[in-house]
Structure formats: structure tokens, C-alpha cells
Amino acid sequence: MKNITKLGVVSALSLIVGASASFAETIKIAFIDPLSGPFASTGANGLHQFEFASDYMVNQKGGVLGGDTFEVVGFDNKISPKESLIQLQVAIDQGIRYIVQGNSSGVANALTEAIDKHNRRNPDSRVLFLNYAAVDPALTNEKCNFWHFRFDANADIKMDALTDVIVADENIKKVYIIGQDYSFGKAVSDAANKMLGEKRDDIEVVGDELHPIGKVKDFTPYARKIVASGADAVITGNWGADMLGLGKAIIDNGFEGPIYTYYAAGSGMTAAFGESGKGRIRLISQGSINPIGSEEARATYEAFEAKYPDGNIDQSRIFNVIGMLATAIEEAGTADDVVAVASKLEGMEYDSMWGGKLFMRPQDHQLIQDMHVGVHTDENIDFDYDQSGFGIVNESTIEMASMDSPTTCEMKRPE
Amino acid sequence: MDLILVNIIDGLVTGLLLFMLSAGLTLIFSMMGVLNFAHASFYMLGAYFAYQISIALGFWMGLLLAPLIVGVLGAGVERYGLRRVHQYGHVPELIFTFGLALLIEELVQFIWGKNQMAYFVPDALNFSAFAIAGNSIPAYKIFMIFISIAIFIGLLYILTRTRVGMIIQAALSYPRTVEALGHNVPLIFMGVFGVGTALAGVAGVIAGPVLGTFPGMAFVLGSIVFVTIVIGGLGSLWGALVASLLIGWITTFAKSYNIEMADILNGIGIGTPENLDESLFRDFWTITSPQIADILPYILMVLILIFRPSGLFGKRHS
């Protein structure tokens, strides 16, 4: 809460100052994610949340640095790493200093490498990469760099929390792991195999497979294999249309157990699962929506619903990105010198309105936060998703998950 | 053994769905020589219209009305769009349909947004018809099979047993001669285009609740439809049916069984290299059938084009 109050005081002050100072500037944030194609809904909803968070948390409160406002600019990368690099260059050429991206670790891997290279060669136009959802652990381990900050928990942290819940359920003896065939899907599978084995050796992994990303028309054959394997539970890192297709196929074709997921909520998915997914779909996430994390969060969510009646805050961490960036810029006293801003972000402690404390671990730029495992249901819902009456209710919480988890990152800071 | 039966049913559902799309496209393609890139977009429109109608009037009215609307739209596109572009040759026609596909996708996103639509299977069919070794077969899938077979029989009857069908078949092979005999070939074209797109609409209506209704649904299914008609042979209804079922079963079985490339190669007498990690063909050796299931139809298409360019049942040589 402390930082937010401080931000509030500073912005209130800046309102008074800002009235006389008319040289307020716009701090642009480039949002590079899919805005067309099979994953368009995921990208577009993320963009809405970024635009709203910037407007509501920063601009309406007088901006930062005495009146500078945030502007989020959308760039469509069609979920392709190649296209993302082109869009990155366009963004840099427009003088944008802050890049946010989240959908697909394949894209994030390409971006972080390109940004590292760019920043080394062009000290005058350095940019920061604020990753809000790409969770491949490599990004904060062997591929880490000073310019990359991850606000989502990585796949290992999520899996650690998820497997804690799974091993606590005595009825689960056999687990089936399925995911999309790219770096993130592989990371989920590796982490699940490793952690299940460590935590309870009587759990058997009866299936472990990857399917092409965004290309499967019908998941029925996969669902058949899952049922035939006799699995008690399914773990998947799928997202977007792949998550809905897989989830529907599994439920429709006779699977009875729980489905543990990373991303099975929002973007129309909650409504499309509806009654059939009740008590079946479980979800690991951060930020508490049901019950709501704080009164401030309630007001924010209500304002969001007033602006986007069809929208969901299904990525509450986006608000943390904007809040922490604003705080860091304020503390650094500049938005142009990204090294100064990054230095403030490193090690920052921030009270999230969605509940709990956030800590940006300086050694690998991985945000440490509370993790929740929730269930898809229509009971005890404060804020539903997709106006469907259904939402995600917390079942268990792991505080400051994986605070001491090891990292292989050797952070190289600029001179 | 149980799983084989389940897979046969699943493959049949996938194949028949593909058939409804390719039946219309193959007739349109062979008649007008137009590769209708927007065909899968009409499939998507079918799903969205049916979703919208189902909110107000229920699923069954959606099934009845949505294909009609899509068919009328399709006929309109032929009458006022394609026919005008036709005089400039095939390339402009191709570009026209390509542009139309993009336009429809944008329009759908504009009207309904980018989210998944909550389009559900009707309650009357939302139960498990029967189960084979724990694998339940939803009643809706049985319903899909019956609808598709009914459409196939209906089309076959019209094309082979009625006067209209005979004229259409004649127009497929010798459009100029048919025109010279006094038949209104442009009208036939418009009719075929309308019916073809309406069929795609039906496919969308019944696939929407199962495969998801979202703006990317046309894109996901688009290219495979062309593969189907090339394999089946242009203008052949039987060809479209056989090719669709073949693709349905090949992809379903390839996904259901983890057949590894190493096993196949060992089976035909090629030994696994000792140092697989350093081998140039490591990726090739470690391929499993689910990974390549969705490209198998394309491999089949290439083989067909090499050994039987007119397709399995195609007659006309261009």
C-alpha cells in the first residue's frame, strides 16, 4: 500500500503542478502481441487491460513526473517471432522505450535476444522489455538479461504451486500431461514430470505429449487417448483456442477427473465452458478476483466493467506492470533513461491491489508473488468472466511462491 | 480394439464435416475454375449466424435459417461480385475471393469481437449416446453423421437423377455447349455458388458448438478443404466424399497412436544411428505420428498430384 499512497500523493501534487506546466509528455508503451488470427482474442483483451490500466492508474491520477501520461500502442505480431522483430524495430523507430509482450515464449525469446543486442549497439535508444505473460523459465535463467523483467510467475513456479495441490489430493494416482509443441509446452511438461516425481513417487505419468500450436481442428483423438490411459487428472499449459478446444473435447468425450490448467479463463472461454466445466477446470493464477483482493481492486474492476461491459480482468498482473513501471519512473525521475528505471524496478517491493506483496527479484528479474489455484464455478462469484455467471474462485493460496527457487542467471548490468 | 472403433467414429465425424465444405467447393471450382478462398469464411459465417439466431430462437431455427442466409449471401457474391470480375480472367477472381475472405474475417471481428462465442450444443442432444470402454460418444456426433449423410444422399440424387442435376453436370464439362443449347449458364453458376456456400454454412452451424466459434475458425480449416478437393478430383462428389473420409481417418488415427519414425525405419530394415544426438537426421528420427498428423493430408496431395494429377475420381483434364 505504501507505494501506491506515495504514488497517489505524488500524482495529486503533480496535478497542481501539472496545471501550470503545459509541457507534459507522452510515455509510449509498445504492446507487441497477436491482434489477428487464432489468438487474436487473447491479444486484444490484453491490450484493453493495458490501455485501461494506464488510463485509470496513471493518466487519470495526473500522470507521472509531473504530468507525463502513458500511451499504449498496439502492434500486431501475428504470434510470429519474425513479425515481432519487425514490429519491435518499428516501435524503436517511433521512439518507444518500453516494450510489453506476453503471448508465446517463442516470441519472448526472440524479443529478449533482439533487445539485448539492440541495447548494446545503440546506447542512445535503449528499450526495456516488460514481459507480462511469457513464462518459459529460460527467460529468467540462461537467457536472462538486464533489460527483461517478468511480471508473471514462470512455468516452474506455477507448476510448483500446482503440483503442491495435486499431490495433496490422494485420489490422483495417474496424471496425463498435454501441451502445445513449443518451448513453453515443453517447459510445462519437464517441470510437471520432475516435480510430481519429487513430491510423490506413487503418481504415475500415464501420458506426456505435445500437439502443434494453433493448428489442431479437433481435439477428439487426444481426448480419446487421455480417457484410454485411465488418467485421474490432466495437466495442460494450453491457451487461447487450443485450451478451449482441448478442454471441451476432454469433457465431452467422457473424462471425469479435474483438468489443471494455466490459462483456461476469460476471452470467451469461461462462457464457452459454462456448466460443463463446473468444478472440473482448475487454474493457477496470481491476483485474487474471487474473493476480490482489496476494495481498491473492486473499484478498479467496476470501472473496467463500466468501460468494457464484455471485458474481463483476466490478467490482473497487467495492472501490476503499469503500477510498478509508474513507480519506477517516478523514483528514477526520468522516463528516457531506461537504465535508471530498470535499476529502480530491480528489487522493488510493491503492494498489489489484487492482494499480497510483489518482489522483483534482482538476481534474475523474476517477480515473486502469491499464487492461487482456483476452480471454475458459478458459486460465490464476485466478478464473473464473459458475463456468464461463471468465474474462478480461489481454493488454495501459496504465499510468495518459490521465493528461494534457484536461478542460473548471471545478470550483466550496464556500466 | 475398442479404441479402433471409437477412432473410426471420430474420423467419420471429422471426414463428413470436411465433406460438407468440400462438396460445395469442388462444384464451384470445376464449374467456374475459381479457387474460392472465401469458402471457409462462409463456414464461419454459418456458425456466427446460427449462434446469433440460437440466442433468440433456439438451435433448430439456427440450423434452418443460418444456411439459407449464407446461401443467399453466397449467391449475391457470385451475382454482383464474381460475375463482374470474371471478364478480367482468373487471377482477378482469385484475388477477389482472397480479399473477400479477409473482409469477412474483419467484419466478424467487428461485429462479434475476437472472443470465443458461447454457442452450445442443444440440450436435446447434450447427452452421451453410448460409451465404448469409457469413451463416450456424444449424441451430437451421431446427429452430425446423420445430417452429413442426408446431405450427401440429397446432393447425389439431385445431381444424378434430376434434370437440373444433368444440366449442372453438363455445364461442369462443357459450359459453352450447354450455353449454346439455350440454358442459362450464369444462373446455374449462381445457383451452384449459392448452394455450395449454404453447405459450408450448414457445416459451420453444426461444427460451431463442438470446434468452437471464433474469428480464427475459417483460417484453421481453410487450406485443408483445398487439399480435399485436389485429392478427390475436381467436380466429383464421390471424390470429395472419399477424400474427406480418407483425411478424417488418416489424421484421427495418426493422432491416436504414437507411432514413432524410428520404429517404422527399423521395421523396413534401417538401423538407428548409434549417436542419435549428433546425427544430422535427429529430428527426423524422433518424429511421432501425432506431430505430423496434420501434414499427412498434404503429403497425400503431393503424391496424388504426382501419380494421378486428375485426383482419385476426377475426369476432366485441363
Interface residues (C-beta under 8 A of the other chain):
Chain A: S36 G37 P38 F39 A40 S41 G43 A44 N45 D181 E209 L210 H211 P212 G214 K215 V216 K217 D218 T220 P221 Y222 R224 K225 V227 A228 A241 L244 G245 K248 D252 N253 G254 S267 G268 M269 A271 A272 G274 D310 D386 S388
Chain B: L3 V6 N7 D10 V13 T14 E105 Q109 G113 K114 N115 Q116 M117 A118 Y119 F120 S128 A131 A133 G134 N135 S136 I137 P138 V210 L211 G212 F214 P215 G216 F219 V220 L221 I224 T251 T252 F253 K255 S256 N258 T288 P290 Q291 A293 D294
